[in-house]
Amino acid sequence: MNQLMEIPLHAGPEMDRAINRTDFFRLFKSVCRASGFENFLLAQQVDRGARFDPTSSFLLSSLADHERPAIARALSEDRGTVLSRMLTTATPFTSDFSLETGSGDSLPTLHHCLLVLPLHSTDLKRYWLMLDGHRPAPGRRELAELMLDCIRIFSRFHEKILAGDATSQLTVREMEVVRWTSEGKTSAEIAIILGLSEHTVISHITSSARKLNAVNRVHMIAIAVRRGIVA
């Protein structure tokens, strides 16, 4: 196992050719196989007091779709202190939480390990890659190599997939509403400008904020500026 991790796995053409979610699924899955883990879960950080959503919070995973709601509930309920550590640390950590069962009740004799790796994007969002398997916790050298490998894959995943997701999902009308909102216009004023009802404008703002993962209008505009949706 350690021999497989002596050099980064995906520094070559395999990663350079990755352009879609299937490609990145294979890359993260190969990290699991090479390092003795069985499952992986790439999740976006949730705010304090919020809960993981199996659809919006979990971005890529080897877990079956029907397993994800149970894992989201278990993580949100903070079994194994995984969520609290995500909120208070920016370094890798291990836990006995199991992605397979959604609990911290794995058998010690099996050397179960959940490795949680922090990842950061250029738009200042935080993500976590969870690697789950029946193996001992990695040593310092293996952990450093895993981090290097996963950071390289995630950076390309963010560039090719995540950075374009929200912008491409906004409709033309939603982009117009976001731009006028950034100019300081109220919903009523935007309704007059675009010839819409105020209710429709508010609906577009709500939809745009959700797609951009914004908590309010100010946050929505800040994200839109960073991503070049508005000047």
N, C-alpha and C positions, 0 to 999 in steps of 0.2 A: 504493500500500500504506500509506504513512504517513498519508495523508489519512483512510483508514478507521479508523486508530487514534487520531485526535485526541481522541475522547471515549470513555468506557467503552461497550462494546457492549451490555451487558445490564443497564443500570441501570433499565430500564422494565418494562412489563408482561410481556414474554416470560419474564424470570427470575421474576417474582412468581407466574406460573402454573405453574412447574416443580414437579412433585410426585412424579415417578417416574424411574427410571433412564433411560428413553428420552428424557425431557425434558432431563435433564442431559447425556446423550450428545450431543444436538443442540446444546446450548449450548457445550460444549467443542469440538465439531467446527466450529462457526461461528467460534470463536476461531482455530482452525487456518486456516480459509479466509481470514479477514480479515487475518491476519498473515503469510500466505505459507508456513505449515507444512502438511505433508501428514498427519501422524499425531500422536495424543496417547496418553499412558499415565498413568493416575493410580494410584500405588502407595503402599502403606503402608510406612513405614520398617522395615527388619529390624534385629535386634540384631547387634552385632559378632560375627562368627563364624557367623552364620546365613546361610541362602540364601533368595533370593526364590522363592516358590512361585507358579506361574502362576494357581492358583485362589484362594488366600487372600490373597496379597500384592497382586495386581493387581485393583483395584476397578472400573475402568471404562477402556475402551480402544477405539480405532478399529481396532486390529490384529485380524486374523482369529484365531479360537480356536487353529488349528493352528500359528500363529506364536509364540504366547506361551510355550510351554515352552522354545524355543530362546533367546528373549530373556531369560527368567528365568535360564537356565544361563549365558548370556554376562554378564549383569549380576552374577551371583553370583561368577563367576570374575574379576570386576573388570577386564575389558578396557576400556581407555580411562580407568581410574581413577574411573569414575562412582561405584561403591559406596563407595570410600574417601573420596571428597569428601562424599558424603551423610552419612557418619559423623562428619565433622570440621568441617562448615560449616553455617551456618544462612542462607546467602545464595544468591541465584541464581548459576548458573554455566553455562558452555557446554562442550561436548565434541564430538569428531568421531565418537563412538559412533553407530551407526546402528540404529534400531529395525527397519528393514526387513531388514537382513542380520545383526543381532546381532554387529556387529564395529565396529572403528574404522578400517576399510579403505576408507572412502569416498573418492572422487576429489577432491583439492583444487580442481580447476578447476570443480567443480560447487558450490563454496561450501556444502558440507553443514554443517548446524548442528543439534546437539541442545541445546535450552535446557531446563535443569532448574530448576524453581521450587519453593521450600520452602513448605509449607502446614502450619498448625497447627490442631488442634481444641480445643474447650473441655475435653475429657477428657485433655489434655496429651499426646496422641499426635502423631507427626510423619508427614506425608505428602509426597509429591513428585509434581508434575505435569511430565511430560516432553513437550516439543513437538519434533517431528522433521521436518526438511525440507531441501530444497536451496535455501538462501538464506543471506545473510550473517548474522552475529550481530547482534541488535538493538542499537540505540543506547540511550543512557541514558533518553531520553524515552519511546521505544517500550517499553522494558523496564518502566518505572514504570507505564505504562498497562496493559500485559499483566498485571502483578502485581495491580493494582487489580481488573481484570476477573476474573481467576482466583480471587482471594481471595473476591470477592463470590459467585461461582458455587459455590465449594467450601463456603463457610459455609452456604449454603442446602442444598447436597447433604448436608452432615453433619447438619444439623438435620432434614431430611426423610427421609433414607435411613439414614445410618450410625448415628445415635444410637439409632434404634429397632430396628436389625437384631439385635443380640445379645440384647436383652431379649425381643423377640418370638420368637426362636429357642429360648429356654429353655423346656423343658416345665414343667408345674406341679410335677412331682416334683423336677426339677432345681432349681427355685427354692426348694423346701422344704429340700433338702439344702444349698444354698448358705446359706440363712438359719441353719440349725442349725450349720453350720461356722463362720459368723461369730460364733455364741454360744460358740465354743470347744469344741464337742462333737467327740469323736473319731469315726472311721468306725464303730467298734463301738457307741458310744453312740447314734449316729444310726440305726443298723440296728435297735436295740431300740425306739427311740422310734417309728419309722415302720413297724415290722414287716417289715423287709426283711433280706436277707442282707448281710453286710458287703461281700461281693464286688460286689453290686448298688450299694451306696452308693458304693464306690470308683469304679465305672464311671460313676455320675452325676456325681461330682466331676470326673473326667477329662474327661467330655463338656462339662460347664459351663465348665471352665477353657479348653478349646479354643475354645468358642464366644465366650468373652469375651477371647480372645487373651491369656490370663494364663500366666505361666511357672511358677507354683506356687500353693499354696492361699492364701498371704498376699496375693499379687498379685491373685488372683481375688476375695478379699474386698474389697480396696481398690477394685477396679474396680466391684464390685457396690454398694459404698457410694456412690461417685461418681455412679453411674447411678440410684440410688434403688431398686435391687432389694432392698436391706436397709437398715434404718434405722441 
